[in-house]
Amino acid sequence: MSKFFNIKTLALLNYIDYNKKDAIAELEKACGFEYYKAKHLENVLTKVIQLKWFAEKFKVDKRKSHLSSLIVSGQMTREDALLELEKPMYDEVEMKEDINRVLSELNISETEFNNLLKRQGVQHSEYPRDPIWRFHVFLYRYFYTPIRQYLKK
């Protein structure tokens, strides 16, 4: 449990013994769940964002963070994760179909999509925030984090 300005925070998920394979098996047995190949590919839009948009626009391979959490929790070896990263992110034909479906739903052309993909990316930190949020970030960055690090010593 952590405390910030006398507010107690309890991260409940840190107390659950989560195992990905066991969770998938339990869901398959309980309700016929079918796993969708990788984390956050539960629908076409998130699949396109995770595997195409992030990778091409921001040069971010989301599989790295997902596999890292499995390594840290002892559910996968580093070597197995590296082998997984050698595989293609997606099937080209399937991704083309998924992109076309998303573009149809968003009512934009493939040319518009490709132009957006090629444009310089904007980081979330570049967007303006309200003064209260900026003050909170200031407190966290310059007071809370250094104090917490000092207390850990």
Secondary structure, DSSP 8 states (H G I E B T S, - for coil): -EEETTEEE--GGGGS---HHHHHHHHHHHH-----SSTT-SSHHHHHIIIIIHHHHS---HHHHHHHHHHHTTSS-HHHHHHHHHS-SS-HHHHHHHHHHHHHHHT--HHHHHHHHHS----GGGS---HHHHHHHHHIIIIIHHHHHHHH-
